[in-house]
């Protein structure tokens, strides 16, 4: 007969373990052997036992939830449906689940301005992972002042009071631009806003590649646009209408920007890569499926997610956390190959 009144102590006794071990097993704590976790969960199901999550939070002051905030840029059309953002969120969810934590997804438009109070002090979450520094870090800095557990995806070279995990943006911008130069491009457009923390480093890499190749850097070839395909499509159309095809390469600061530029050029029967070579950034799944397939800079979001979760849990355990740079690599496809 099912026992709906079964206590944690009785469940632990049935399993032959201590109540603390049973509690950790039910919370999928990786410190407990998988065999033990499975055994205790099986007994819990057999005896209709369920964890009283509210009581557990009151007792331990732990939620085993991490808030992931998409720090979207205001006054733009950047969206939570951005494929790269979704890729990071998916990898974070897997990394958190493997450590016994759930993911609470929010964004900077919906979340309160006081992240520390809204998520941490109210016990909605134990810590925060912020995706993107954006063009202003005011909300992040305000949360950091309250010394809450927090990790940010962004420019890991920045000097901050909180740990940042991010790709090697300078190397990514350098690799992308050097590749187009090696393919024969001489007038390469930079598409993306250098005022954005991560893109500023990529822009520095773009400039260094020009310097290394002894090519002049034309400021008129910088298109400071939003991180959307719509913005890139509109920009390229307007550029060609006003100045003609005065560029032969595009270094785009996201694959979505690259795809918008690609669409605008194809509609005008511009050959790719014959007339204009294009390279994106992020290596989203759609990049390989486009025609022509899109060359890009790969960022290892799975490694980044593991690093962010590790640095956050270090803080929860009272261990120092550090910023970490994730390697980037060049992925060559038809949009730039053989120009």
C-alpha positions as CSV (number, residue, x, y, z in Angstrom):
1,X,0.0,0.0,0.0
2,X,1.4,3.4,-0.9
3,X,2.4,5.6,2.0
4,X,1.7,9.2,1.3
5,X,2.9,10.2,4.8
6,X,6.4,8.7,4.2
7,X,9.1,11.0,5.7
8,X,12.6,11.6,4.5
9,X,13.9,9.8,7.5
10,X,11.8,6.7,6.7
11,X,12.8,6.8,3.0
12,X,16.5,7.0,4.0
13,X,16.0,4.0,6.3
14,X,14.4,2.0,3.5
15,X,17.3,2.8,1.3
16,X,19.9,2.1,4.0
17,X,21.4,5.6,3.8
18,X,21.5,8.7,5.9
19,X,18.7,11.3,5.6
20,X,21.3,13.8,4.2
21,X,22.3,11.3,1.5
22,X,18.7,10.7,0.6
23,X,18.1,14.4,0.4
24,X,21.0,14.9,-1.9
25,X,20.0,12.0,-4.1
26,X,16.5,13.4,-4.5
27,X,18.0,16.7,-5.6
28,X,20.2,14.8,-8.1
29,X,23.4,15.9,-6.5
30,X,26.3,14.6,-8.5
31,X,28.3,13.9,-5.4
32,X,26.0,10.9,-4.8
33,X,26.6,7.8,-6.9
34,X,24.2,7.5,-9.8
35,X,23.3,4.0,-8.6
36,X,22.3,5.4,-5.2
37,X,20.4,8.3,-6.8
38,X,18.4,5.9,-9.0
39,X,17.7,3.5,-6.0
40,X,16.4,6.3,-3.8
41,X,14.3,7.8,-6.6
42,X,12.8,4.4,-7.3
43,X,11.8,3.9,-3.7
44,X,10.4,7.5,-3.6
45,X,8.1,6.7,-6.5
46,X,7.1,3.3,-5.1
47,X,6.0,5.0,-1.8
48,X,4.5,8.1,-3.4
49,X,7.1,10.3,-1.7
50,X,7.7,13.8,-3.0
51,X,10.0,16.6,-1.9
52,X,8.3,19.5,-0.3
53,X,10.3,22.1,-2.2
54,X,9.0,25.1,-0.3
55,X,9.9,23.6,3.0
56,X,13.3,22.6,1.7
57,X,14.0,26.2,0.6
58,X,13.0,27.5,4.0
59,X,15.1,25.0,5.8
60,X,18.3,25.2,3.6
61,X,17.8,28.6,2.0
62,X,18.8,26.9,-1.2
63,X,16.6,26.8,-4.3
64,X,18.9,24.7,-6.6
65,X,17.8,27.2,-9.3
66,X,20.0,29.5,-11.4
67,X,18.5,32.5,-13.1
68,X,19.8,33.0,-16.6
69,X,19.2,36.5,-17.8
70,X,19.5,37.4,-21.5
71,X,20.9,40.9,-21.4
72,X,19.2,42.3,-24.5
73,X,20.2,45.6,-26.0
74,X,17.5,48.3,-25.6
75,X,16.0,50.1,-28.6
76,X,17.0,47.3,-31.0
77,X,15.2,44.3,-32.4
78,X,17.5,41.8,-30.8
79,X,15.3,38.9,-29.6
80,X,15.2,36.0,-27.3
81,X,14.7,33.9,-30.5
82,X,18.3,34.7,-31.6
83,X,19.7,31.2,-32.5
84,X,23.1,31.9,-30.8
85,X,21.4,33.0,-27.5
86,X,19.2,29.8,-27.7
87,X,22.3,27.7,-28.2
88,X,24.0,29.1,-25.1
89,X,20.8,28.7,-23.1
90,X,20.4,25.0,-24.2
91,X,24.0,24.2,-23.2
92,X,23.6,26.0,-19.9
93,X,20.5,24.0,-19.2
94,X,22.4,20.7,-19.7
95,X,25.3,21.8,-17.6
96,X,23.1,23.0,-14.8
97,X,20.9,19.9,-14.8
98,X,24.0,17.7,-14.6
99,X,24.9,19.5,-11.4
100,X,21.4,19.1,-9.9
101,X,20.2,22.7,-10.7
102,X,17.3,24.0,-12.7
103,X,17.4,27.0,-15.0
104,X,15.1,30.0,-14.7
105,X,15.1,32.0,-17.9
106,X,14.5,35.7,-18.0
107,X,15.6,38.7,-19.9
108,X,16.8,42.2,-19.1
109,X,13.5,43.8,-20.3
110,X,11.3,41.6,-18.0
111,X,13.6,41.2,-15.0
112,X,13.5,43.9,-12.3
113,X,16.3,46.5,-12.4
114,X,17.4,45.2,-9.0
115,X,18.5,41.7,-10.0
116,X,20.0,40.9,-6.6
117,X,16.7,41.5,-4.7
118,X,14.4,40.1,-7.4
119,X,16.2,36.8,-7.9
120,X,18.5,36.1,-4.9
121,X,17.1,37.8,-1.8
122,X,13.6,36.7,-2.7
123,X,14.9,33.1,-3.0
124,X,13.9,32.7,-6.6
125,X,17.4,31.5,-7.4
126,X,20.8,30.8,-5.8
127,X,22.8,32.6,-8.4
128,X,22.7,34.5,-11.7
129,X,24.3,33.9,-15.1
130,X,24.0,36.9,-17.4
131,X,24.3,36.4,-21.2
132,X,25.9,39.4,-22.7
133,X,27.4,42.6,-21.4
134,X,25.7,44.7,-24.0
135,X,26.6,48.4,-24.5
136,X,26.1,49.2,-20.8
137,X,26.8,47.2,-17.7
138,X,24.8,49.3,-15.2
139,X,22.5,46.5,-14.1
140,X,25.3,44.0,-13.9
141,X,27.5,46.4,-11.9
142,X,24.6,47.1,-9.5
143,X,24.1,43.4,-8.9
144,X,27.8,42.9,-8.4
145,X,27.9,45.7,-5.7
146,X,25.6,43.5,-3.6
147,X,28.2,40.6,-3.9
148,X,25.7,38.0,-5.2
149,X,26.9,34.9,-7.0
150,X,27.1,35.9,-10.6
151,X,28.9,35.0,-13.8
152,X,28.6,36.9,-17.1
153,X,29.1,35.8,-20.7
154,X,31.0,38.6,-22.5
155,X,34.5,40.1,-22.9
156,X,36.6,38.0,-20.5
157,X,39.5,40.5,-20.9
158,X,37.5,43.3,-19.2
159,X,38.5,44.3,-15.7
160,X,35.4,43.8,-13.5
161,X,34.3,42.8,-10.0
162,X,32.7,39.6,-11.3
163,X,33.9,36.7,-13.4
164,X,33.4,36.8,-17.1
165,X,33.5,33.8,-19.5
166,X,33.7,34.5,-23.2
167,X,35.3,33.7,-26.5
168,X,38.6,35.1,-27.6
169,X,37.0,38.0,-29.4
170,X,40.3,39.6,-30.6
171,X,41.5,36.4,-32.1
172,X,38.1,35.8,-33.7
173,X,38.1,39.2,-35.4
174,X,41.7,38.7,-36.5
175,X,41.1,35.2,-37.9
176,X,38.0,36.2,-39.8
177,X,39.7,39.3,-41.4
178,X,43.0,37.5,-42.2
179,X,41.0,34.8,-43.9
180,X,39.3,37.2,-46.3
181,X,42.6,39.0,-46.9
182,X,44.2,35.7,-47.8
183,X,41.3,35.0,-50.2
184,X,42.1,38.3,-52.0
185,X,39.7,40.8,-50.4
186,X,41.1,44.3,-50.2
187,X,38.1,46.4,-49.0
188,X,36.5,44.5,-46.2
189,X,33.5,45.8,-44.4
190,X,33.0,45.4,-40.7
191,X,29.3,44.8,-39.8
192,X,28.5,45.2,-36.2
193,X,28.6,47.8,-33.5
194,X,32.1,48.4,-32.0
195,X,30.5,50.0,-29.0
196,X,29.4,46.6,-27.8
197,X,31.9,45.1,-25.4
198,X,32.6,41.9,-27.3
199,X,32.5,43.5,-30.7
200,X,35.0,46.1,-29.7
201,X,37.6,43.4,-29.2
202,X,36.6,41.8,-32.6
203,X,37.0,45.2,-34.2
204,X,40.5,45.5,-32.7
205,X,41.3,42.1,-34.3
206,X,39.9,43.4,-37.6
207,X,42.2,46.4,-37.4
208,X,45.2,44.3,-36.5
209,X,44.7,42.1,-39.6
210,X,44.7,45.1,-41.8
211,X,47.8,46.4,-40.2
212,X,49.6,43.1,-40.5
213,X,48.7,43.0,-44.2
214,X,49.7,46.7,-44.7
215,X,46.2,47.6,-45.8
216,X,44.7,50.9,-44.9
217,X,41.7,50.8,-42.6
218,X,38.8,52.8,-44.1
219,X,36.5,54.1,-41.4
220,X,33.7,54.3,-44.0
221,X,33.7,50.5,-44.2
222,X,32.5,50.1,-40.6
223,X,28.7,49.5,-40.4
224,X,27.7,50.0,-36.8
225,X,24.4,48.1,-36.9
226,X,22.2,46.0,-34.6
227,X,22.9,42.2,-34.2
228,X,20.0,41.2,-36.4
229,X,19.6,40.0,-40.0
230,X,17.0,42.7,-40.6
231,X,19.4,45.5,-39.8
232,X,22.2,43.9,-42.0
233,X,19.8,43.5,-44.9
234,X,18.6,47.1,-44.7
235,X,22.2,48.4,-44.3
236,X,23.6,46.6,-47.3
237,X,20.7,47.6,-49.5
238,X,21.1,51.3,-48.5
239,X,24.9,51.1,-48.9
240,X,24.8,49.8,-52.5
241,X,22.1,52.3,-53.5
242,X,24.2,55.2,-52.2
243,X,27.7,54.1,-53.0
244,X,27.5,51.1,-55.3
245,X,29.5,47.9,-54.6
246,X,32.5,49.5,-53.1
247,X,33.6,46.6,-51.0
248,X,34.7,43.0,-51.7
249,X,34.5,41.4,-48.3
250,X,32.3,41.4,-45.2
251,X,33.3,40.4,-41.7
252,X,30.0,40.1,-39.9
253,X,29.8,40.1,-36.1
254,X,27.2,37.4,-35.9
255,X,25.9,34.7,-38.3
256,X,22.5,36.4,-38.3
257,X,24.1,39.7,-39.5
258,X,26.0,37.7,-42.2
259,X,22.7,36.0,-43.4
260,X,21.0,39.4,-43.7
261,X,23.9,40.7,-45.8
262,X,23.9,37.6,-47.9
263,X,20.2,37.9,-48.7
264,X,20.6,41.6,-49.7
265,X,23.5,40.8,-52.0
266,X,21.9,37.7,-53.6
267,X,18.8,39.8,-54.4
268,X,21.1,42.2,-56.4
269,X,22.7,39.3,-58.2
270,X,26.1,39.9,-56.5
271,X,28.3,36.8,-56.7
272,X,29.3,35.2,-53.4
273,X,32.2,34.7,-52.9
274,X,33.3,35.9,-56.4
275,X,32.3,39.5,-56.0
276,X,32.0,39.7,-52.2
277,X,33.3,37.1,-49.7
278,X,31.4,36.9,-46.4
279,X,32.3,35.4,-43.0
280,X,30.0,35.3,-40.0
281,X,30.5,34.7,-36.3
282,X,29.1,32.0,-33.9
283,X,28.6,29.0,-36.2
284,X,24.9,28.6,-35.6
285,X,23.4,25.4,-37.2
286,X,21.8,27.5,-39.9
287,X,25.2,28.7,-41.2
288,X,26.0,25.3,-42.7
289,X,22.5,25.0,-44.4
290,X,22.6,28.3,-46.2
291,X,23.4,28.6,-49.9
292,X,26.2,29.2,-50.2
293,X,27.1,27.7,-46.8
294,X,28.5,30.4,-44.5
295,X,32.1,30.6,-43.3
296,X,32.2,31.6,-39.7
297,X,34.0,31.8,-36.4
298,X,33.2,28.9,-34.1
299,X,32.6,29.6,-30.4
300,X,32.4,26.5,-28.2
301,X,29.2,27.3,-26.3
302,X,29.3,23.9,-24.6
303,X,32.7,24.5,-23.1
304,X,31.6,28.0,-22.2
305,X,28.4,26.8,-20.4
306,X,30.5,24.3,-18.4
307,X,32.9,27.1,-17.4
308,X,30.1,29.5,-16.4
309,X,28.4,26.9,-14.3
310,X,31.7,25.9,-12.7
311,X,32.6,29.5,-11.8
312,X,29.1,30.1,-10.4
313,X,29.1,27.0,-8.2
314,X,32.5,27.9,-7.0
315,X,31.0,31.1,-5.6
316,X,28.2,29.2,-4.0
317,X,30.7,27.0,-2.3
318,X,32.8,30.0,-1.2
319,X,35.6,29.3,-3.6
320,X,37.2,32.1,-5.6
321,X,35.9,32.4,-9.2
322,X,37.9,33.7,-12.2
323,X,37.3,35.0,-15.7
324,X,38.0,32.5,-18.4
325,X,38.6,32.8,-22.2
326,X,37.2,30.2,-24.5
327,X,39.1,29.4,-27.7
328,X,37.7,30.3,-31.1
329,X,38.4,28.7,-34.4
330,X,37.9,29.4,-38.1
331,X,35.3,27.4,-40.1
332,X,35.7,27.8,-43.8
333,X,32.7,27.2,-46.1
334,X,31.6,28.3,-49.6
335,X,30.8,32.0,-48.8
336,X,34.5,32.8,-48.6
337,X,36.4,29.9,-50.1
338,X,38.1,30.3,-53.4
339,X,37.3,34.0,-54.0
